[in-house]
Amino acid sequence: MTADAAFDVVGIGNAIVDVIARAEDDFLVAHGLHKGGMTLIDETKSSALYEAMGSATIMSGGSAANTMAGLASLGGRAAFIGKVRDDDAGHAFRHDIQAAGVHFPTPPATEGATTARCLVLVTPDGERTMSTYLGACVALGPEDVDKDLIEKARIFYFEGYLWDPPRAKEAFRLAAKAARSGGRKIALTLSDSFCVDRYRDEFLDLIRSGMVDILFA
């Protein structure tokens, strides 16, 4: 870490609580799920799918959030920007990511949708199939971007899934400008093939523009 960087990496992404259960392939087919991918679902389908799932383990997750927690576990200094609701799941997410050693300053939403959850179904071959209700993640916007925090990190890291909530794109662009003004590097993880299919042209534009210094694919 350079002398003028308070953090090695600051990540921005969807703050999600994972609900993990085992399932047979027939269960995926019956519920119209694409094996091995991530499908966005609404609150009604999320509730129905949750009721149909077997016994589950609940833990904090999210692509960029997990990466920041992993970095912190290896001794790195990490921070995370993401939106939760001021509810039980949001409190659990905040507790877990801070307990992992990640700085998490984003204030929770006090109204609107509940904290996001991802229903993760693991088939006997070990493949994960995810169905995500974005919930409070859609409330993440430019007002949640701490430009001073981003300028204090060596690397600004964002997930491709961030492209799903519309206002999150605005948050990314503001954060990217802050990173560039501070002379920091910008890293993108493409998340999964379905995410790339949804936003291929936009991701290519970002990469070709020189906005992205480090690409995880």
C-alpha positions as a printed Julia matrix, in Angstrom:
217×3 Matrix{Float64}:
   0.0     0.0     0.0
   1.31    3.44   -0.92
   1.86    5.99    1.82
  -1.07    8.17    0.69
  -3.62    5.32    0.45
  -5.69    4.53    3.53
  -7.18    1.44    1.83
  -5.86   -1.1    -0.64
  -9.24   -1.5    -2.33
 -12.69    0.06   -2.05
 -15.44   -1.97   -3.7
 -18.93   -0.96   -4.77
 -21.7    -3.44   -5.45
 -24.95   -5.04   -4.39
 -25.24   -5.69   -0.64
 -27.0    -9.04   -0.45
 -27.87  -11.7     2.11
 -27.49  -15.22    0.69
 -29.97  -18.02    1.44
 -28.26  -21.3     0.51
 -29.96  -24.68    0.11
 -29.4   -27.96   -1.71
 -31.69  -28.86   -4.62
 -32.06  -31.43   -7.39
 -31.87  -30.5   -11.07
 -35.58  -31.25  -11.4
 -36.3   -28.47   -8.9
 -34.49  -25.95  -11.11
 -36.43  -27.1   -14.17
 -39.74  -26.94  -12.33
 -39.08  -23.33  -11.33
 -37.71  -22.21  -14.69
 -34.2   -21.48  -13.4
 -31.07  -21.38  -15.6
 -28.57  -23.75  -14.0
 -25.28  -22.09  -13.09
 -26.49  -18.55  -13.68
 -27.99  -15.62  -11.8
 -31.59  -14.61  -12.51
 -33.18  -11.41  -11.24
 -36.58  -11.98   -9.62
 -39.18   -9.8    -7.92
 -40.21   -9.95   -4.27
 -43.25  -12.16   -4.97
 -41.21  -14.82   -6.78
 -38.47  -14.56   -4.16
 -40.96  -15.33   -1.4
 -42.53  -18.22   -3.34
 -39.16  -19.76   -4.2
 -37.97  -19.4    -0.62
 -41.05  -21.26    0.64
 -40.38  -24.08   -1.85
 -36.71  -24.46   -0.92
 -35.43  -26.97    1.57
 -33.56  -26.23    4.8
 -31.29  -23.25    4.2
 -28.21  -21.54    5.58
 -28.32  -17.74    5.71
 -25.17  -15.65    5.4
 -24.07  -12.29    4.06
 -22.93  -12.22    0.45
 -22.75  -10.16   -2.72
 -20.01  -10.32   -5.35
 -17.95   -7.25   -4.49
 -18.76   -7.53   -0.78
 -17.42  -11.09   -0.69
 -14.27   -9.98   -2.49
 -13.68   -7.2     0.04
 -14.22   -9.64    2.92
 -11.75  -12.05    1.33
  -9.2    -9.28    0.89
  -9.57   -8.24    4.52
  -9.14  -11.85    5.68
  -5.76  -11.89    3.92
  -4.6    -8.76    5.72
  -5.61   -6.17    3.13
  -7.36   -2.91    3.98
 -10.76   -2.93    2.32
 -13.88   -0.76    2.24
 -17.3    -1.38    0.69
 -20.08    0.83   -0.67
 -23.5    -0.84   -0.93
 -27.11   -0.32    0.16
 -29.11   -2.28    2.72
 -32.42   -1.51    4.41
 -32.59   -0.69    8.11
 -34.05   -4.15    8.85
 -32.89   -7.41   10.44
 -31.2    -8.66    7.26
 -29.52   -5.29    6.77
 -28.26   -5.3    10.35
 -26.89   -8.82    9.86
 -25.1    -7.8     6.66
 -23.53   -4.76    8.33
 -22.42   -6.84   11.31
 -20.91   -9.58    9.15
 -18.95   -7.36    6.78
 -17.6    -5.21    9.59
 -16.71   -8.31   11.6
 -14.7    -9.43    8.56
 -12.65   -6.26    8.89
 -14.22   -4.27    6.05
 -15.0    -0.56    6.46
 -18.7    -0.11    5.53
 -19.85    3.53    5.87
 -22.92    3.54    3.57
 -26.04    4.58    5.53
 -29.01    2.17    5.33
 -32.3     2.99    3.62
 -34.99    3.79    6.18
 -37.9     3.16    3.83
 -38.7     1.28    0.64
 -37.71   -2.25   -0.32
 -36.18   -4.71    2.13
 -32.52   -5.76    2.11
 -31.67   -7.79   -1.0
 -31.44  -11.55   -0.83
 -30.02  -14.15   -3.18
 -31.54  -17.63   -3.13
 -28.65  -19.99   -3.92
 -29.54  -23.53   -4.96
 -26.67  -26.04   -4.97
 -27.2   -29.16   -7.09
 -25.47  -32.52   -6.39
 -22.69  -31.69   -8.87
 -21.78  -28.62   -6.79
 -23.1   -26.08   -9.31
 -24.72  -22.94   -7.87
 -27.86  -21.41   -9.36
 -28.8   -18.0    -8.02
 -32.1   -16.11   -7.98
 -31.68  -12.56   -6.73
 -34.2   -10.06   -5.42
 -32.31   -6.74   -5.47
 -34.52   -5.03   -2.89
 -32.77   -2.08   -1.26
 -29.89   -2.32   -3.76
 -31.98   -0.31   -6.22
 -31.77    2.63   -3.8
 -27.97    2.88   -4.19
 -27.24    6.15   -5.95
 -24.7     8.95   -6.38
 -25.54   10.34   -2.94
 -24.07    7.18   -1.4
 -20.68    7.63   -3.06
 -18.01    8.79   -0.62
 -15.56   10.42   -3.03
 -13.03   11.06   -0.28
 -13.07    7.35    0.61
 -12.48    6.32   -3.01
  -9.63    8.78   -3.44
  -7.96    7.18   -0.4
  -7.84    3.68   -1.94
  -5.23    2.31   -4.33
  -7.88    0.5    -6.38
 -11.59    1.12   -7.0
 -13.32   -2.22   -7.67
 -16.84   -2.7    -9.04
 -18.95   -5.68  -10.02
 -20.79   -6.19  -13.31
 -23.96   -6.92  -11.35
 -23.94   -3.23  -10.42
 -25.34   -2.56  -13.89
 -28.69   -4.14  -12.96
 -30.02   -1.4   -10.6
 -30.37    1.72  -12.86
 -29.22    4.37  -10.35
 -26.18    2.29   -9.44
 -24.71    3.1   -12.86
 -24.82    6.78  -11.91
 -23.1     5.93   -8.62
 -20.38    4.05  -10.48
 -19.7     6.91  -12.89
 -19.35    9.39  -10.04
 -17.1     6.99   -8.13
 -14.97    6.33  -11.22
 -14.4    10.06  -11.69
 -13.28   10.3    -8.06
 -10.89    7.38   -8.56
  -9.42    8.93  -11.68
  -9.03   12.36  -10.06
  -7.14   10.69   -7.23
  -4.87    8.84   -9.66
  -6.26    5.45   -8.63
  -6.75    2.29  -10.69
 -10.19    0.96  -11.6
 -10.99   -2.77  -11.62
 -14.06   -4.51  -13.07
 -15.27   -8.05  -12.48
 -17.71   -9.2   -15.17
 -19.65  -11.3   -12.6
 -21.17  -14.02  -14.82
 -21.97  -14.9   -18.43
 -25.62  -13.9   -18.11
 -24.58  -10.47  -16.81
 -22.22  -10.1   -19.76
 -25.03  -11.06  -22.16
 -27.23   -8.32  -20.69
 -24.64   -5.54  -20.84
 -22.02   -6.7   -23.34
 -21.98   -3.48  -25.39
 -21.78   -1.23  -22.33
 -18.95   -3.27  -20.81
 -17.06   -3.21  -24.11
 -17.47    0.57  -24.28
 -16.07    0.92  -20.75
 -13.07   -1.28  -21.53
 -12.32    0.32  -24.9
 -12.57    3.82  -23.41
  -9.66    3.04  -21.1
 -11.83    3.42  -18.0
 -10.92   -0.07  -16.77
  -7.32   -0.82  -15.73
  -7.87   -4.34  -14.36
 -10.43   -6.8   -15.77
 -11.58  -10.04  -14.11
 -13.37  -12.31  -16.6
